[in-house]
Amino acid sequence: MHAAFLAGVLASAPLFGQTLKVPFVSISPNPAPLWIAKEAGLFKKHNVDVELIYIPGGTIIIQTMLSGEVRLANMAPPAAITAWARGADLVLVGTSVNRLLETIVTSTAIKRPEDLKGKRIGVSRYGSLTDVILREALRHYKLNPEKDVIILQTGGEGPRLAALRGGSIDGAMLSGDQRFQAEKMGFHVLVDFSKLPIDYPINGMVARRDFVRSQKDSVKRFTKGWLEGIKIFKTDKEFTLRVLRKYLRVEDREILDLSYEQYKPVFENVPFPERKGVSFALQRIAESDPAAAKLKAEDFLEPGIMTELVNEGFIKELYPDRANK
């Protein structure tokens, strides 16, 4: 069967009685609302059967989406934006974290960002969020990412920390619990991306456009579970810590507390797909692909699901005493 035809069949097939496979890109607090929704039975509550799958690296997730194997994914949007700019029919349904929480962690012997010249830095995969924003940071500090620094694909957060600890790399892109664990081991944060003028969306839900069109109700029911997961993260610390302990495989209460307190304020109550970060990414893509300059960030956004949930009062039910932010 022709691959394009098969992908179309997969996208339009009804989900009733089927499992919606949803990859998440990192073992960090970013996908925690999904984990919470799964553990608390929130997807089942909204009549959608969800299987969460860990796939490290946004570029790999994009490949599975283009092949039709999956139709919805929790990931950092930059890899999806790049694929969309090259013709992939993808959309951003929601952005839950807009603040960069990544860091470059090194030994204390490396004292300044300029000292990274000639050093090896681990990212997840080329083209991923960690790779893209690392290159941005290096340029910010007047370093050429192609010549001055050796950027290595090292895998997920855990393998990156292990590589740093083992000495096979000099620095690692780390966030959340892995960053805090590294600091307890004696490493230090050399660059904190939250303090740099770099504006990329860090976590959101990306979907095939044809899936959103043909299975809007399924996407909407899934989104309700995701939003309730965000609500629990922000309001039920002990349940959230139990989930983080299970999925992060971290027993250290101090590390869990630090991770929770860092992420609690950054999850959006209503994770509308944000234009600003997409526009920033397009500007960077246009530097090497002039055709991208003609694209409009708005065309990558699909705010309809969130808008309906707001208009129907679902968000008000979740946060009756708060502003919808």
C-alpha positions in Angstrom: 0.0 0.0 0.0 1.3 3.4 -0.9 2.8 5.2 2.2 0.9 8.4 1.7 -2.4 6.6 1.3 -1.7 4.6 4.4 -0.9 7.7 6.4 -4.2 9.2 5.2 -6.1 6.2 6.3 -4.5 6.2 9.7 -5.2 9.9 10.2 -8.9 9.6 9.4 -9.7 6.3 11.1 -12.0 6.7 14.1 -10.4 6.3 17.5 -13.3 4.6 19.2 -11.9 1.4 20.7 -8.4 2.3 19.6 -5.4 3.5 21.5 -4.1 7.0 20.9 -0.3 6.7 21.1 1.3 9.9 22.3 5.1 10.2 22.5 6.8 12.5 24.9 10.2 13.8 24.3 12.0 14.0 27.6 12.3 12.4 31.0 11.9 15.7 32.8 9.1 17.6 34.5 7.9 19.0 31.1 5.6 16.1 30.3 4.5 15.6 33.9 0.9 16.8 33.3 0.6 13.9 30.8 2.0 11.4 33.3 -0.4 12.8 36.0 -3.4 12.5 33.6 -2.5 8.9 32.9 -1.9 8.0 36.6 -5.1 9.8 37.8 -7.2 8.1 35.1 -8.1 11.5 33.5 -7.9 10.3 29.9 -10.2 7.4 30.7 -12.5 9.9 32.4 -12.8 11.7 29.1 -13.3 8.5 27.1 -9.9 8.3 25.3 -7.5 5.5 25.7 -4.0 6.9 25.7 -0.6 5.1 25.6 2.3 7.3 26.5 5.6 6.5 24.8 9.0 7.9 25.5 10.9 8.9 22.3 14.0 10.9 23.0 14.6 13.6 20.4 12.1 15.7 18.6 13.4 14.9 15.2 12.6 11.2 15.8 9.1 12.0 16.9 8.6 14.1 13.8 9.6 11.1 11.7 7.0 8.9 13.4 4.4 11.6 12.8 5.2 12.0 9.1 5.0 8.2 8.7 1.6 8.1 10.3 2.7 6.0 13.2 1.6 8.7 15.7 -0.6 11.7 15.2 -0.2 13.7 18.4 3.0 14.3 20.5 4.2 16.2 23.5 7.5 17.8 22.6 9.5 21.0 22.3 8.1 22.6 19.1 11.3 23.7 17.3 11.8 20.4 15.4 8.1 20.5 14.4 8.5 24.1 13.3 11.4 23.2 11.1 9.5 20.3 9.6 6.5 22.5 8.9 8.7 25.2 7.3 9.8 22.4 4.9 6.3 21.4 4.0 5.1 19.0 6.7 1.4 19.5 7.5 1.8 19.9 11.3 0.1 22.3 13.8 0.8 23.4 17.3 -2.3 22.7 19.4 -1.0 24.1 22.7 2.1 25.4 24.4 2.3 24.6 28.1 5.8 26.0 28.9 7.0 29.1 27.2 10.0 29.8 29.5 13.4 28.2 28.7 14.5 26.2 31.7 17.5 24.5 30.1 21.0 25.1 31.4 24.5 24.3 30.3 26.1 22.4 33.2 29.9 21.9 33.4 32.6 21.3 35.9 33.6 24.3 38.0 36.9 24.5 36.1 35.0 26.0 33.2 34.2 29.4 34.6 32.9 31.5 31.7 30.8 30.7 28.6 33.8 31.8 26.5 35.8 28.9 28.1 33.6 26.5 26.2 35.8 26.9 23.2 37.2 23.5 22.1 34.9 21.7 24.6 32.4 18.9 24.0 28.8 19.6 24.9 26.1 17.0 24.9 22.6 17.6 23.5 19.8 15.1 22.9 19.9 15.0 19.0 20.8 17.4 16.3 17.8 19.6 15.4 16.2 19.1 18.9 15.5 21.9 21.2 18.7 21.4 23.2 20.7 21.6 20.0 18.9 24.6 18.6 19.1 26.8 21.7 22.6 25.7 22.5 23.7 27.1 19.1 21.8 30.3 19.9 23.6 30.6 23.2 27.0 30.0 21.7 26.4 32.8 19.1 25.2 35.0 21.9 28.6 34.6 23.6 30.4 35.1 20.2 31.3 31.5 19.7 30.8 29.7 16.4 28.8 26.5 17.1 30.2 24.9 13.9 33.9 25.6 14.7 34.5 26.6 18.3 32.6 23.9 20.1 32.1 20.2 19.6 28.4 19.4 19.9 27.6 15.7 20.5 24.3 13.7 20.3 24.2 12.1 23.8 20.6 11.1 24.2 18.1 12.0 26.9 18.6 13.9 30.1 19.8 10.9 32.1 22.4 9.8 29.5 23.6 13.3 29.2 24.2 13.6 32.9 25.9 10.2 32.9 28.2 11.3 30.1 29.1 14.5 31.9 29.8 12.5 35.1 31.9 10.0 33.2 34.0 12.6 31.5 33.1 11.8 27.9 31.7 15.3 27.5 32.7 18.6 29.2 29.2 20.1 29.4 25.6 19.0 29.1 22.3 20.6 28.3 20.3 19.7 31.4 17.0 20.8 33.1 14.8 19.9 35.9 15.8 17.1 38.2 18.9 16.3 36.2 20.2 19.8 36.5 19.7 19.7 40.3 21.3 16.3 40.6 24.3 17.5 38.7 24.7 20.4 41.1 24.6 18.0 44.1 27.4 16.1 42.4 29.6 19.3 42.3 28.9 20.5 38.8 27.6 24.1 38.2 25.3 25.9 35.9 27.5 27.8 33.4 24.6 29.2 31.3 21.0 29.7 32.5 18.8 30.0 29.3 16.0 31.7 31.3 18.3 34.8 31.5 19.2 34.9 27.7 17.3 36.8 25.0 16.2 33.5 23.3 12.5 32.9 22.8 11.6 29.3 21.9 8.5 27.4 23.1 9.9 24.6 25.3 6.9 22.2 25.6 3.6 21.8 23.8 1.3 19.5 21.9 2.0 19.1 18.2 -0.4 17.2 15.9 -0.9 16.3 12.3 -3.3 18.8 10.8 -5.4 16.2 9.1 -5.8 14.4 12.5 -7.1 17.5 14.2 -9.5 18.1 11.3 -10.8 14.5 11.2 -10.7 13.6 14.9 -11.3 16.9 16.5 -13.5 15.4 19.3 -10.8 12.9 20.2 -8.2 15.7 20.3 -10.5 17.8 22.5 -11.1 14.9 24.9 -7.4 14.2 25.1 -6.7 17.9 25.8 -9.2 18.0 28.6 -7.2 15.3 30.4 -4.0 17.1 29.7 -5.4 20.4 31.1 -6.6 18.6 34.2 -3.1 17.1 34.6 -1.7 20.7 34.6 -4.2 21.7 37.2 -3.2 18.8 39.5 0.5 19.7 39.0 -0.2 23.2 40.1 -2.4 22.4 43.1 -1.6 18.9 44.4 2.0 18.7 45.3 2.1 15.4 47.0 0.3 13.5 44.2 2.5 15.2 41.7 5.7 14.3 43.6 4.6 10.6 43.6 4.2 10.7 39.9 7.5 12.5 39.4 9.2 10.0 41.6 7.8 7.1 39.5 8.6 8.6 36.0 11.8 10.4 36.8 13.0 7.5 39.0 14.3 9.9 41.6 14.0 9.1 45.3 15.8 12.2 46.6 13.0 14.4 48.1 15.1 17.5 47.9 15.6 17.0 44.1 11.9 16.4 43.7 11.0 19.5 45.7 13.4 21.7 43.7 12.1 20.3 40.4 8.5 20.8 41.4 9.0 24.4 42.7 10.8 25.3 39.5 8.0 24.0 37.2 4.9 24.9 39.2 4.7 28.5 38.1 5.6 28.0 34.5 2.8 25.7 33.3 0.1 27.7 31.7 -3.5 27.3 33.0 -4.7 27.6 29.4 -1.8 26.5 27.1 -2.8 28.4 24.0 -0.3 27.9 21.1 1.9 30.9 21.4 3.0 32.9 18.3 6.1 34.7 19.7 8.3 31.6 20.0 7.2 30.3 16.6 8.0 33.6 15.0 11.4 33.6 16.6 12.1 30.1 15.3 11.0 31.1 11.7 13.4 34.0 11.7 16.3 31.7 12.5 15.2 29.1 9.9 15.0 31.9 7.3 18.6 32.7 7.8 19.5 29.4 6.0 16.3 28.9 4.1 15.0 32.1 2.6 11.7 30.5 1.7 10.8 30.4 5.4 10.7 34.2 5.5 7.4 34.0 3.6 5.7 31.8 6.1 3.4 33.2 8.8 3.7 31.9 12.4 -0.1 32.0 12.7 -0.4 29.3 10.1 1.4 26.8 12.3 -1.0 27.5 15.2 -4.3 25.7 15.9 -5.9 27.5 18.8 -9.4 26.2 18.1 -9.4 23.5 20.7 -8.3 25.8 23.5 -10.8 28.5 22.4 -13.7 26.1 22.5 -12.7 24.8 26.0 -12.6 28.4 27.2 -15.9 29.3 25.6 -17.6 26.2 26.9 -16.6 27.0 30.5 -14.2 24.0 31.0 -11.3 26.2 32.1 -13.6 28.2 34.4 -14.5 24.9 36.1 -10.8 24.1 36.6 -9.8 27.5 37.9 -13.0 29.2 39.2 -11.0 31.7 41.3 -8.2 32.4 38.9 -7.6 34.4 35.7 -7.2 32.2 32.6 -3.4 32.5 32.2 
